[in-house]
Amino acid sequence: MYIDYLNTPLGWIKLVASRNALLEISFVEQPAEDLSPNRITTKARNQLEEYFSAERRTFDLPLNPQGTDFQKRVWQALQKIPFGTTMSYKQIAEMINNPRAVRAVGLANGKNPIPIIIPCHRVIAADGQLGGFSAGLWRKEWLLKHERLFKS
């Protein structure tokens, strides 16, 4: 495993990668002493810095999130949500051809191991409420506002 950290407006982010792909992003209190970056973590760090500086709207990284087949289908669908826009859990369920799986989509969304890059923050409830966010609702609000401001 390769590990790097990035200080962002949302706090410290831990990046975890294999030799070939990004595996996980998580929010942490502060960096640990397990720093061991590689080309994947460095590329992810650079692209996230550009995202937070409003210089990047899409990510070009090899990803390998670990989860069930259903979760992976949901996470692939999330990557199709355009920058600065939102979709409902129901719309994601319909995208994966499983319109009754709204709650399961919500659970998969919450298990997303690579937030921001796999944009689970762009999924909201059908009534327009934000719903949840595993890293804290205030981070979801910040990300959505950030994207709306720099969409044009």
PyMOL commands that set and color helices and strands:
alter all, ss='L'
color gray80, all
select helices_A, chain A and resi 39-52+69-78+89-95+102-110+120-122+137-149
alter helices_A, ss='H'
color red, helices_A
select strands_A, chain A and resi 2-8+11-17+22-28+87-88+123-124
alter strands_A, ss='S'
color yellow, strands_A
deselect
rebuild
show_as cartoon
